[in-house]
Amino acid sequence: MGLADRYLPYYTVEERNKWQGDWELIEGVPYALVSPSVEHQRIVRNLIVELDKEIKKCGIKCEVIPNIDYYISEDTVIRPDVIVICGNIREKITTTPQIIFEVVSPSSVKMDEHIKYELYEREGVGYYCLVYPFEDRQHVKIYHLENNRYNKVFETIEESFEFNLNGCKLRVKIL
């Protein structure tokens, strides 16, 4: 264990909630959130519209919610770009979402592909979707939780994907 590992700061969600600015907290370590790009927000908007339309067709009790804090434990709170969550939804999201989308930026690759991947897998998120809007390699990766492990079930550039959510088929064009 190096010096950095021994002296990393450790905070709780209660402490984080008093800070100025936007922060995620993962196992006590703070990560600053950056302002999203216009393209990022367009993708989020399109996902919300597509998912909401499909959920309404099925008539299931699920909601699509963008940029909301998901409280996992006393030292972990994250803010996914888009979640789909089913059941009774309270003011504070503490229930594991069924689907999480992260729009990856060049500065968030490590966080989205590694740290959040492992966190969402551990927490039992059914589908984890990474959307890469980079002009030179625009694509989507979707992972499905099977036997407590993520398996990549989809990687494409411009197709739609069909999620199975509580027996409901949601066909969503992502990019």
C-alpha positions as CSV (number, residue, x, y, z in Angstrom):
1,M,0.0,0.0,0.0
2,G,1.5,3.3,-1.1
3,L,1.2,6.7,0.6
4,A,-1.6,7.8,-1.6
5,D,-3.7,4.7,-0.7
6,R,-3.1,5.2,3.0
7,Y,-4.0,8.9,3.0
8,L,-6.9,9.1,0.5
9,P,-9.7,11.2,1.9
10,Y,-12.8,9.3,3.2
11,Y,-16.2,11.0,3.3
12,T,-19.8,10.1,3.9
13,V,-22.8,10.9,1.9
14,E,-24.0,13.2,4.7
15,E,-20.8,15.2,4.4
16,R,-21.0,15.2,0.6
17,N,-24.5,16.6,0.7
18,K,-23.1,19.8,2.4
19,W,-20.6,20.5,-0.3
20,Q,-20.9,23.1,-3.0
21,G,-20.8,21.9,-6.6
22,D,-21.8,18.5,-8.0
23,W,-20.0,15.5,-6.6
24,E,-20.3,11.7,-6.8
25,L,-18.9,9.7,-3.9
26,I,-17.8,6.2,-4.3
27,E,-16.7,4.2,-1.2
28,G,-15.8,7.5,0.5
29,V,-13.8,9.0,-2.4
30,P,-15.1,12.2,-4.0
31,Y,-15.3,12.6,-7.8
32,A,-16.2,16.0,-9.2
33,L,-18.9,16.1,-11.9
34,V,-18.3,18.2,-15.0
35,S,-20.8,20.2,-17.0
36,P,-22.2,18.1,-19.8
37,S,-21.8,19.0,-23.5
38,V,-24.7,19.9,-25.8
39,E,-24.3,16.5,-27.6
40,H,-24.4,14.7,-24.2
41,Q,-27.6,16.4,-23.3
42,R,-29.1,15.7,-26.7
43,I,-28.4,12.0,-26.2
44,V,-29.9,12.1,-22.7
45,R,-33.0,13.8,-24.0
46,N,-33.5,11.3,-26.9
47,L,-33.0,8.4,-24.5
48,I,-35.7,9.8,-22.1
49,V,-38.2,10.2,-25.0
50,E,-37.5,6.8,-26.5
51,L,-37.6,4.9,-23.2
52,D,-40.7,6.8,-21.9
53,K,-42.6,6.0,-25.1
54,E,-41.8,2.3,-24.9
55,I,-42.6,2.1,-21.1
56,K,-46.0,3.7,-21.8
57,K,-46.8,1.2,-24.5
58,C,-46.2,-1.6,-22.0
59,G,-48.1,0.0,-19.2
60,I,-45.6,-1.1,-16.6
61,K,-44.9,0.9,-13.4
62,C,-41.5,2.2,-14.3
63,E,-40.0,5.7,-14.8
64,V,-37.2,7.2,-16.8
65,I,-35.3,9.7,-14.7
66,P,-32.2,11.7,-15.8
67,N,-29.3,13.0,-13.7
68,I,-30.6,12.0,-10.3
69,D,-28.6,10.9,-7.3
70,Y,-28.7,7.1,-6.6
71,Y,-27.9,6.5,-2.9
72,I,-26.2,3.1,-2.5
73,S,-24.7,3.3,1.0
74,E,-23.5,5.8,3.6
75,D,-20.4,6.4,1.6
76,T,-21.6,6.0,-2.0
77,V,-23.9,8.1,-4.1
78,I,-23.7,8.5,-7.8
79,R,-25.5,10.4,-10.5
80,P,-26.1,8.3,-13.6
81,D,-27.1,10.1,-16.8
82,V,-30.4,8.2,-17.2
83,I,-32.0,5.5,-15.1
84,V,-35.0,3.3,-15.5
85,I,-36.4,2.3,-12.2
86,C,-39.6,0.3,-11.4
87,G,-41.9,0.1,-8.4
88,N,-42.7,2.7,-5.8
89,I,-40.3,5.6,-6.4
90,R,-39.6,7.8,-3.5
91,E,-38.0,11.3,-3.3
92,K,-34.6,9.7,-2.8
93,I,-33.5,6.9,-5.1
94,T,-32.2,4.0,-3.0
95,T,-33.6,1.1,-5.0
96,T,-31.4,-0.4,-7.6
97,P,-32.4,0.8,-11.1
98,Q,-33.2,-1.8,-13.8
99,I,-31.3,0.1,-16.5
100,I,-28.5,2.7,-16.3
101,F,-27.2,4.7,-19.2
102,E,-23.9,6.6,-19.0
103,V,-23.0,9.0,-21.9
104,V,-19.2,8.6,-22.0
105,S,-16.9,11.6,-22.5
106,P,-13.2,11.5,-23.0
107,S,-12.7,12.6,-19.4
108,S,-15.1,9.9,-18.0
109,V,-13.9,6.8,-19.8
110,K,-12.1,5.3,-16.7
111,M,-14.9,6.1,-14.4
112,D,-17.7,4.7,-16.7
113,E,-15.8,1.7,-18.1
114,H,-14.3,0.5,-14.9
115,I,-15.4,2.0,-11.6
116,K,-19.1,2.4,-12.4
117,Y,-19.1,-0.9,-14.3
118,E,-17.9,-2.8,-11.2
119,L,-20.2,-0.8,-8.9
120,Y,-23.3,-1.4,-11.0
121,E,-22.5,-5.0,-11.5
122,R,-22.1,-5.4,-7.7
123,E,-25.3,-3.6,-7.0
124,G,-27.3,-5.8,-9.4
125,V,-28.2,-3.2,-12.1
126,G,-29.9,-5.4,-14.8
127,Y,-28.6,-3.5,-17.9
128,Y,-25.6,-1.1,-18.0
129,C,-25.4,0.9,-21.2
130,L,-22.4,3.0,-22.3
131,V,-23.0,5.5,-25.1
132,Y,-20.0,6.9,-26.9
133,P,-20.8,10.1,-28.8
134,F,-17.2,10.6,-30.0
135,E,-17.2,11.5,-33.7
136,D,-14.3,9.2,-34.5
137,R,-15.8,6.2,-32.8
138,Q,-19.5,6.7,-32.0
139,H,-21.0,3.5,-30.7
140,V,-23.0,1.8,-27.9
141,K,-22.1,-1.0,-25.6
142,I,-24.8,-2.8,-23.5
143,Y,-24.1,-5.2,-20.7
144,H,-26.7,-7.5,-19.2
145,L,-26.4,-8.9,-15.7
146,E,-26.4,-12.7,-15.7
147,N,-25.4,-14.8,-12.7
148,N,-24.2,-11.7,-11.0
149,R,-21.7,-10.9,-13.8
150,Y,-22.0,-8.5,-16.7
151,N,-22.0,-10.0,-20.2
152,K,-21.7,-7.7,-23.2
153,V,-24.9,-8.4,-25.2
154,F,-24.7,-5.6,-27.7
155,E,-22.2,-3.3,-29.4
156,T,-23.2,-1.3,-32.5
157,I,-23.1,2.0,-34.2
158,E,-26.7,2.8,-35.3
159,E,-29.1,0.1,-34.4
160,S,-31.8,-0.2,-31.8
161,F,-31.7,-2.6,-28.9
162,E,-34.6,-4.5,-27.2
163,F,-34.5,-4.5,-23.4
164,N,-36.6,-7.1,-21.5
165,L,-38.0,-5.3,-18.5
166,N,-40.3,-7.2,-16.3
167,G,-41.6,-9.2,-19.3
168,C,-42.0,-6.0,-21.4
169,K,-40.0,-5.6,-24.5
170,L,-38.6,-2.1,-24.9
171,R,-37.1,-1.4,-28.4
172,V,-34.9,1.7,-28.1
173,K,-32.9,3.5,-30.7
174,I,-29.9,4.8,-28.7
175,L,-27.9,6.9,-31.2
